[in-house]
Amino acid sequence: MITKQQAEAFGAIGTPFYFYDMDLLRRTLAEFQAQARHYGYRGHYALKANAEPRILEAICEAGLGADCVSGGEVALALKSGFAPEDIVMAGVGKTDREILTALEARIGCLNCESVPELKVVNDLAAGLGLKARIALRVNPGVDAHTHSYISTGLTENKFGIGPNAFQEVVDLLPHCPALELIGLHVHVGSQITEMPVFARTCRKLGEIQLWFHGQGIEFQHLDLGGGLGVNYQDPEAEPVPDFKAWFETISRNLPVRPGQVVHVEPGRSLTAQCGHLVSRVTYVKAGRDRQFAILDAGMNDLIRPALYQASHSIENLSSEEPAASYDIVGPVCESSDCWAHQHKIAACHRGDLLAIHSAGAYGQTMAMHYNQREPAPAVYSEDLKI
Ligand code: LLP
Protein backbone atom coordinates (compact mmCIF):
# COMPACT_ATOMS: atom_id res chain seq x y z
CA MET A 1 0.00 0.00 0.00
CA ILE A 2 1.19 3.49 -0.83
CA THR A 3 0.54 5.88 2.07
CA LYS A 4 -0.77 9.44 1.68
CA GLN A 5 2.59 10.82 2.82
CA GLN A 6 4.48 8.73 0.28
CA ALA A 7 2.10 9.83 -2.50
CA GLU A 8 2.70 13.46 -1.52
CA ALA A 9 6.46 12.94 -1.67
CA PHE A 10 6.08 11.49 -5.18
CA GLY A 11 4.98 14.94 -6.37
CA ALA A 12 8.59 16.10 -6.51
CA ILE A 13 9.85 13.10 -8.52
CA GLY A 14 9.91 12.84 -12.30
CA THR A 15 7.75 10.02 -13.69
CA PRO A 16 7.63 7.22 -14.55
CA PHE A 17 9.58 5.50 -11.79
CA TYR A 18 9.53 2.25 -9.86
CA PHE A 19 8.75 2.71 -6.19
CA TYR A 20 9.93 -0.02 -3.83
CA ASP A 21 8.45 -0.43 -0.37
CA MET A 22 11.51 -1.79 1.40
CA ASP A 23 9.59 -2.47 4.63
CA LEU A 24 7.27 -4.80 2.76
CA LEU A 25 10.22 -6.48 1.04
CA ARG A 26 11.90 -7.08 4.41
CA ARG A 27 8.66 -8.37 5.93
CA THR A 28 8.21 -10.74 3.00
CA LEU A 29 11.77 -12.00 3.31
CA ALA A 30 11.43 -12.47 7.06
CA GLU A 31 8.23 -14.49 6.61
CA PHE A 32 9.80 -16.58 3.85
CA GLN A 33 12.86 -17.34 5.96
CA ALA A 34 10.77 -18.10 9.08
CA GLN A 35 8.71 -20.65 7.14
CA ALA A 36 11.77 -22.03 5.34
CA ARG A 37 13.54 -22.55 8.65
CA HIS A 38 10.48 -24.25 10.08
CA TYR A 39 10.46 -26.79 7.24
CA GLY A 40 14.26 -26.94 6.90
CA TYR A 41 14.12 -25.67 3.31
CA ARG A 42 16.72 -23.54 1.52
CA GLY A 43 15.71 -20.64 -0.75
CA HIS A 44 17.62 -19.39 -3.77
CA TYR A 45 16.15 -16.14 -5.08
CA ALA A 46 15.54 -16.04 -8.84
CA LEU A 47 17.40 -12.88 -9.87
CA LYS A 48 15.47 -12.61 -13.11
CA ALA A 49 12.46 -11.28 -11.17
CA ASN A 50 14.27 -8.17 -9.98
CA ALA A 51 18.00 -7.49 -9.98
CA GLU A 52 18.14 -3.93 -8.61
CA PRO A 53 21.20 -3.61 -6.34
CA ARG A 54 19.30 -2.54 -3.19
CA ILE A 55 16.79 -5.37 -3.63
CA LEU A 56 19.59 -7.93 -4.04
CA GLU A 57 21.38 -6.50 -1.02
CA ALA A 58 18.26 -7.01 1.13
CA ILE A 59 17.76 -10.55 -0.16
CA CYS A 60 21.41 -11.48 0.39
CA GLU A 61 21.26 -9.98 3.89
CA ALA A 62 18.18 -12.09 4.66
CA GLY A 63 20.33 -15.16 4.02
CA LEU A 64 18.92 -16.51 0.75
CA GLY A 65 21.07 -17.87 -2.04
CA ALA A 66 20.81 -16.84 -5.70
CA ASP A 67 19.24 -18.63 -8.65
CA CYS A 68 20.73 -17.43 -11.95
CA VAL A 69 20.10 -18.16 -15.61
CA SER A 70 23.00 -16.42 -17.34
CA GLY A 71 26.65 -15.55 -16.92
CA GLY A 72 25.54 -11.96 -16.35
CA GLU A 73 23.30 -12.96 -13.46
CA VAL A 74 26.07 -15.09 -11.91
CA ALA A 75 28.46 -12.14 -12.13
CA LEU A 76 25.85 -9.83 -10.60
CA ALA A 77 25.07 -12.29 -7.79
CA LEU A 78 28.77 -12.50 -6.93
CA LYS A 79 29.14 -8.72 -7.05
CA SER A 80 26.07 -8.38 -4.80
CA GLY A 81 27.69 -10.44 -2.07
CA PHE A 82 26.16 -13.91 -2.54
CA ALA A 83 28.74 -16.57 -1.65
CA PRO A 84 29.68 -18.69 -4.68
CA GLU A 85 28.47 -21.87 -2.99
CA ASP A 86 25.05 -20.25 -2.49
CA ILE A 87 24.57 -19.65 -6.21
CA VAL A 88 22.82 -22.08 -8.55
CA MET A 89 22.49 -21.70 -12.29
CA ALA A 90 19.85 -23.05 -14.65
CA GLY A 91 19.24 -22.17 -18.31
CA VAL A 92 18.43 -24.26 -21.34
CA GLY A 93 21.09 -22.70 -23.56
CA LYS A 94 24.14 -22.04 -21.41
CA THR A 95 27.07 -21.06 -23.60
CA ASP A 96 30.57 -22.39 -23.01
CA ARG A 97 31.57 -18.94 -21.73
CA GLU A 98 28.70 -18.95 -19.22
CA ILE A 99 29.53 -22.46 -18.01
CA LEU A 100 33.18 -21.48 -17.61
CA THR A 101 32.16 -18.37 -15.63
CA ALA A 102 30.10 -20.56 -13.31
CA LEU A 103 32.79 -23.23 -12.94
CA GLU A 104 35.62 -20.77 -12.38
CA ALA A 105 33.53 -19.01 -9.71
CA ARG A 106 32.94 -22.43 -8.04
CA ILE A 107 29.18 -21.87 -7.79
CA GLY A 108 27.09 -24.31 -5.75
CA CYS A 109 25.32 -26.14 -8.55
CA LEU A 110 24.72 -26.08 -12.29
CA ASN A 111 21.23 -27.26 -13.16
CA CYS A 112 21.76 -29.10 -16.44
CA GLU A 113 18.90 -29.25 -18.92
CA SER A 114 20.00 -31.73 -21.59
CA VAL A 115 22.30 -34.64 -22.41
CA PRO A 116 24.47 -32.53 -24.76
CA GLU A 117 24.87 -29.96 -21.99
CA LEU A 118 26.03 -32.65 -19.53
CA LYS A 119 28.78 -33.61 -21.98
CA VAL A 120 29.89 -29.99 -22.48
CA VAL A 121 29.94 -29.26 -18.74
CA ASN A 122 31.99 -32.41 -18.17
CA ASP A 123 34.51 -31.46 -20.86
CA LEU A 124 34.84 -27.85 -19.69
CA ALA A 125 35.21 -28.89 -16.03
CA ALA A 126 37.81 -31.49 -16.98
CA GLY A 127 39.70 -28.80 -18.93
CA LEU A 128 39.84 -26.69 -15.77
CA GLY A 129 40.80 -29.68 -13.63
CA LEU A 130 37.62 -29.28 -11.60
CA LYS A 131 34.60 -31.34 -10.64
CA ALA A 132 31.35 -29.65 -11.62
CA ARG A 133 28.56 -29.96 -9.07
CA ILE A 134 25.43 -30.49 -11.08
CA ALA A 135 21.72 -31.19 -10.76
CA LEU A 136 19.49 -32.70 -13.40
CA ARG A 137 16.69 -30.37 -14.35
CA VAL A 138 13.92 -32.69 -15.37
CA ASN A 139 10.74 -31.97 -17.29
CA PRO A 140 8.00 -33.82 -15.44
CA GLY A 141 5.11 -33.24 -17.84
CA VAL A 142 3.04 -31.32 -15.31
CA ASP A 143 0.58 -28.64 -16.43
CA ALA A 144 1.10 -25.52 -14.30
CA HIS A 145 -2.33 -24.07 -15.20
CA THR A 146 -0.82 -20.69 -15.92
CA HIS A 147 -0.24 -18.56 -19.03
CA SER A 148 1.29 -20.71 -21.77
CA TYR A 149 4.28 -18.34 -22.13
CA ILE A 150 5.33 -19.03 -18.54
CA SER A 151 4.59 -22.78 -18.44
CA THR A 152 7.79 -24.78 -18.45
CA GLY A 153 6.93 -28.31 -17.34
CA LEU A 154 5.14 -29.71 -20.41
CA THR A 155 6.51 -31.99 -23.11
CA GLU A 156 6.23 -29.19 -25.67
CA ASN A 157 8.36 -26.86 -23.52
CA LYS A 158 12.08 -26.60 -24.22
CA PHE A 159 13.07 -26.87 -20.56
CA GLY A 160 14.59 -29.79 -18.68
CA ILE A 161 15.41 -33.40 -19.44
CA GLY A 162 12.39 -35.49 -20.34
CA PRO A 163 11.84 -39.11 -19.23
CA ASN A 164 12.76 -40.19 -22.77
CA ALA A 165 16.40 -39.25 -22.01
CA PHE A 166 16.72 -40.53 -18.42
CA GLN A 167 18.32 -43.83 -19.44
CA GLU A 168 20.79 -41.97 -21.66
CA VAL A 169 21.77 -39.83 -18.65
CA VAL A 170 22.34 -42.92 -16.51
CA ASP A 171 24.48 -44.48 -19.24
CA LEU A 172 26.44 -41.28 -19.78
CA LEU A 173 27.32 -40.43 -16.17
CA PRO A 174 30.01 -43.12 -15.67
CA HIS A 175 31.82 -41.58 -18.67
CA CYS A 176 31.76 -38.10 -17.14
CA PRO A 177 34.35 -38.15 -14.35
CA ALA A 178 34.30 -34.36 -14.03
CA LEU A 179 30.62 -34.31 -13.04
CA GLU A 180 29.44 -34.67 -9.46
CA LEU A 181 25.69 -35.22 -9.54
CA ILE A 182 24.21 -33.71 -6.39
CA GLY A 183 20.65 -32.66 -7.16
CA LEU A 184 17.35 -33.19 -8.92
CA HIS A 185 15.66 -30.01 -10.11
CA VAL A 186 12.26 -29.10 -11.51
CA HIS A 187 10.42 -25.85 -12.28
CA VAL A 188 7.06 -26.19 -14.00
CA GLY A 189 6.02 -22.57 -14.41
CA SER A 190 5.37 -19.21 -12.86
CA GLN A 191 2.39 -17.37 -11.30
CA ILE A 192 0.98 -20.70 -10.11
CA THR A 193 -2.03 -20.09 -7.89
CA GLU A 194 -3.31 -23.65 -7.43
CA MET A 195 -1.58 -25.66 -4.71
CA PRO A 196 -2.52 -28.98 -6.38
CA VAL A 197 -0.11 -28.08 -9.19
CA PHE A 198 2.75 -28.06 -6.69
CA ALA A 199 1.40 -31.25 -5.12
CA ARG A 200 1.42 -33.02 -8.50
CA THR A 201 4.91 -31.71 -9.26
CA CYS A 202 6.20 -33.04 -5.94
CA ARG A 203 4.67 -36.47 -6.44
CA LYS A 204 6.03 -36.63 -9.98
CA LEU A 205 9.49 -35.62 -8.76
CA GLY A 206 9.21 -38.37 -6.15
CA GLU A 207 8.52 -40.92 -8.91
CA ILE A 208 11.46 -39.64 -10.94
CA GLN A 209 13.74 -39.80 -7.91
CA LEU A 210 12.60 -43.38 -7.28
CA TRP A 211 13.41 -44.33 -10.86
CA PHE A 212 16.96 -42.94 -10.52
CA HIS A 213 17.29 -44.63 -7.12
CA GLY A 214 16.51 -47.90 -8.89
CA GLN A 215 19.50 -47.17 -11.13
CA GLY A 216 21.74 -46.63 -8.10
CA ILE A 217 21.68 -42.81 -8.29
CA GLU A 218 21.08 -40.70 -5.16
CA PHE A 219 20.62 -36.94 -4.81
CA GLN A 220 21.74 -34.70 -1.95
CA HIS A 221 19.03 -32.16 -2.70
CA LEU A 222 15.68 -31.84 -4.40
CA ASP A 223 14.99 -28.43 -5.95
CA LEU A 224 11.33 -27.56 -6.56
CA GLY A 225 12.04 -24.33 -8.46
CA GLY A 226 9.89 -21.24 -8.03
CA GLY A 227 6.43 -20.45 -9.30
CA LEU A 228 4.38 -19.38 -6.29
CA GLY A 229 1.86 -16.83 -7.61
CA VAL A 230 0.82 -13.50 -6.11
CA ASN A 231 -2.54 -11.74 -5.89
CA TYR A 232 -2.52 -9.23 -8.78
CA GLN A 233 -6.27 -8.47 -8.49
CA ASP A 234 -6.15 -7.37 -4.88
CA PRO A 235 -2.54 -6.94 -3.72
CA GLU A 236 -3.54 -5.25 -0.48
CA ALA A 237 -5.46 -8.36 0.56
CA GLU A 238 -2.30 -10.44 0.30
CA PRO A 239 0.85 -8.31 0.43
CA VAL A 240 2.89 -11.30 1.67
CA PRO A 241 2.27 -14.54 -0.24
CA ASP A 242 1.28 -17.69 1.63
CA PHE A 243 4.70 -19.35 1.92
CA LYS A 244 3.37 -21.60 4.68
CA ALA A 245 0.74 -23.13 2.38
CA TRP A 246 3.38 -23.61 -0.34
CA PHE A 247 5.82 -25.37 2.00
CA GLU A 248 3.07 -27.41 3.63
CA THR A 249 2.04 -28.65 0.18
CA ILE A 250 5.64 -29.54 -0.63
CA SER A 251 6.23 -31.30 2.66
CA ARG A 252 3.02 -33.34 2.34
CA ASN A 253 3.71 -34.47 -1.22
CA LEU A 254 7.46 -34.68 -1.70
CA PRO A 255 9.06 -37.99 -0.67
CA VAL A 256 12.28 -36.70 0.85
CA ARG A 257 14.98 -39.32 1.49
CA PRO A 258 17.05 -39.29 4.70
CA GLY A 259 19.63 -36.52 4.74
CA GLN A 260 18.19 -34.82 1.68
CA VAL A 261 17.75 -31.04 1.60
CA VAL A 262 14.82 -29.35 -0.19
CA HIS A 263 15.52 -26.20 -2.21
CA VAL A 264 13.08 -23.68 -3.69
CA GLU A 265 13.71 -20.79 -6.07
CA PRO A 266 11.17 -18.02 -5.45
CA GLY A 267 11.28 -14.93 -7.63
CA ARG A 268 7.92 -13.22 -8.05
CA SER A 269 6.61 -14.17 -4.61
CA LEU A 270 9.44 -12.25 -2.92
CA THR A 271 9.49 -9.03 -4.92
CA ALA A 272 6.24 -8.48 -6.87
CA GLN A 273 4.16 -6.81 -4.19
CA CYS A 274 6.82 -4.41 -2.90
CA GLY A 275 7.12 -2.68 -6.30
CA HIS A 276 4.82 -0.10 -7.92
CA LEU A 277 5.24 1.62 -11.25
CA VAL A 278 4.33 5.26 -10.67
CA SER A 279 3.18 7.28 -13.63
CA ARG A 280 1.48 10.58 -14.50
CA VAL A 281 -1.56 11.08 -16.67
CA THR A 282 -0.36 13.04 -19.68
CA TYR A 283 -3.74 13.43 -21.36
CA VAL A 284 -7.36 12.43 -20.90
CA LYS A 285 -8.73 12.04 -24.38
CA ALA A 286 -12.35 11.60 -25.43
CA GLY A 287 -12.63 8.83 -28.00
CA ARG A 288 -15.77 8.19 -30.01
CA ASP A 289 -17.13 5.56 -27.62
CA ARG A 290 -14.72 5.66 -24.68
CA GLN A 291 -12.31 7.82 -22.72
CA PHE A 292 -8.58 7.24 -22.85
CA ALA A 293 -6.32 8.03 -19.91
CA ILE A 294 -2.85 8.28 -21.47
CA LEU A 295 0.02 7.67 -19.04
CA ASP A 296 3.70 8.44 -19.31
CA ALA A 297 4.56 4.81 -18.41
CA GLY A 298 4.42 2.30 -21.22
CA MET A 299 4.97 -1.29 -22.19
CA ASN A 300 8.70 -0.62 -22.43
CA ASP A 301 8.68 -0.05 -18.64
CA LEU A 302 6.49 -3.04 -17.75
CA ILE A 303 5.77 -5.47 -20.55
CA ARG A 304 3.59 -7.97 -18.68
CA PRO A 305 0.16 -6.73 -19.87
CA ALA A 306 1.32 -6.56 -23.51
CA LEU A 307 3.13 -9.89 -23.42
CA TYR A 308 1.00 -12.10 -21.17
CA GLN A 309 -2.34 -10.24 -21.12
CA ALA A 310 -1.53 -9.73 -17.45
CA SER A 311 -3.63 -7.34 -15.44
CA HIS A 312 -2.22 -5.21 -12.65
CA SER A 313 -4.33 -3.30 -10.19
CA ILE A 314 -4.16 0.48 -10.85
CA GLU A 315 -4.82 3.27 -8.37
CA ASN A 316 -5.24 6.99 -8.88
CA LEU A 317 -3.16 8.50 -6.06
CA SER A 318 -4.27 12.07 -6.82
CA SER A 319 -8.02 11.82 -7.05
CA GLU A 320 -10.79 10.77 -4.70
CA GLU A 321 -13.49 11.67 -7.19
CA PRO A 322 -16.16 9.14 -8.13
CA ALA A 323 -14.96 6.44 -10.49
CA ALA A 324 -15.18 6.83 -14.26
CA SER A 325 -14.33 4.31 -16.97
CA TYR A 326 -11.19 4.58 -19.10
CA ASP A 327 -9.00 2.67 -21.42
CA ILE A 328 -5.75 3.29 -19.56
CA VAL A 329 -2.94 3.27 -22.10
CA GLY A 330 0.75 4.05 -22.43
CA PRO A 331 2.50 6.35 -24.91
CA VAL A 332 4.26 3.66 -26.98
CA CYS A 333 3.37 3.28 -30.65
CA GLU A 334 1.71 -0.13 -30.28
CA SER A 335 -1.95 -0.83 -29.59
CA SER A 336 -0.82 -3.55 -27.19
CA ASP A 337 0.55 -0.75 -24.99
CA CYS A 338 -2.56 -0.80 -22.86
CA TRP A 339 -2.73 -1.10 -19.06
CA ALA A 340 -6.45 -1.83 -18.83
CA HIS A 341 -9.57 -1.69 -20.99
CA GLN A 342 -12.79 -0.08 -19.80
CA HIS A 343 -11.33 0.25 -16.34
CA LYS A 344 -13.17 1.99 -13.50
CA ILE A 345 -10.92 4.31 -11.53
CA ALA A 346 -11.27 7.62 -9.66
CA ALA A 347 -11.77 10.30 -12.34
CA CYS A 348 -8.46 11.10 -14.03
CA HIS A 349 -7.01 14.51 -14.91
CA ARG A 350 -3.83 15.62 -16.61
CA GLY A 351 -0.99 15.43 -14.07
CA ASP A 352 -2.63 12.86 -11.76
CA LEU A 353 -0.27 10.26 -10.31
CA LEU A 354 -1.29 6.68 -10.93
CA ALA A 355 0.29 3.61 -9.34
CA ILE A 356 0.43 0.32 -11.20
CA HIS A 357 0.73 -2.20 -8.40
CA SER A 358 2.51 -5.57 -8.07
CA ALA A 359 5.24 -4.39 -10.43
CA GLY A 360 8.28 -5.47 -8.40
CA ALA A 361 8.79 -8.73 -10.29
CA TYR A 362 9.52 -8.95 -14.02
CA GLY A 363 9.12 -5.17 -14.30
CA GLN A 364 12.48 -3.41 -14.31
CA THR A 365 14.35 -6.55 -15.38
CA MET A 366 12.22 -6.85 -18.52
CA ALA A 367 12.24 -3.15 -19.40
CA MET A 368 13.41 -2.16 -22.86
CA HIS A 369 14.17 1.07 -24.69
CA TYR A 370 11.68 0.72 -27.56
CA ASN A 371 10.82 4.13 -29.02
CA GLN A 372 14.16 5.24 -27.49
CA ARG A 373 12.46 5.72 -24.16
CA GLU A 374 14.57 6.33 -21.06
CA PRO A 375 14.51 3.60 -18.41
CA ALA A 376 12.27 4.28 -15.41
CA PRO A 377 14.56 4.58 -12.35
CA ALA A 378 14.09 2.97 -8.94
CA VAL A 379 12.99 5.02 -5.92
CA TYR A 380 13.18 3.40 -2.50
CA SER A 381 10.79 4.04 0.38
CA GLU A 382 13.63 4.65 2.81
CA ASP A 383 14.96 7.51 0.62
CA LEU A 384 11.70 9.44 0.41
CA LYS A 385 11.81 12.81 2.15
CA ILE A 386 8.81 12.46 4.44
N1 LLP B 1 13.51 -21.11 -11.24
C1 LLP B 1 13.53 -21.23 -12.58
C2 LLP B 1 14.32 -22.30 -13.18
C3 LLP B 1 12.80 -20.34 -13.38
O1 LLP B 1 12.81 -20.48 -14.70
C4 LLP B 1 12.03 -19.31 -12.76
C5 LLP B 1 11.25 -18.36 -13.58
C6 LLP B 1 12.05 -19.22 -11.36
C7 LLP B 1 12.79 -20.15 -10.62
C8 LLP B 1 11.30 -18.16 -10.60
O2 LLP B 1 9.94 -18.31 -10.78
P1 LLP B 1 8.88 -17.39 -9.97
O3 LLP B 1 8.99 -17.74 -8.51
O4 LLP B 1 9.25 -15.97 -10.21
O5 LLP B 1 7.58 -17.75 -10.55
N2 LLP B 1 8.36 -12.96 -17.06
C9 LLP B 1 7.28 -13.79 -16.60
C10 LLP B 1 7.76 -14.87 -15.64
C11 LLP B 1 8.86 -15.73 -16.22
C12 LLP B 1 9.38 -16.76 -15.23
C13 LLP B 1 10.59 -17.45 -15.73
N3 LLP B 1 11.19 -18.40 -14.84
C14 LLP B 1 6.19 -12.92 -15.98
O6 LLP B 1 6.33 -11.70 -15.95
O7 LLP B 1 5.15 -13.43 -15.56
Residues whose N, C-alpha, C, O or C-beta is under 5 A from the ligand:
A	BS01	LLP	A46 A49 A90 I150 H187 G189 S190 Q191 G225 G226 G227 L228 E265 P266 G267 R268 S269 R304 Y362
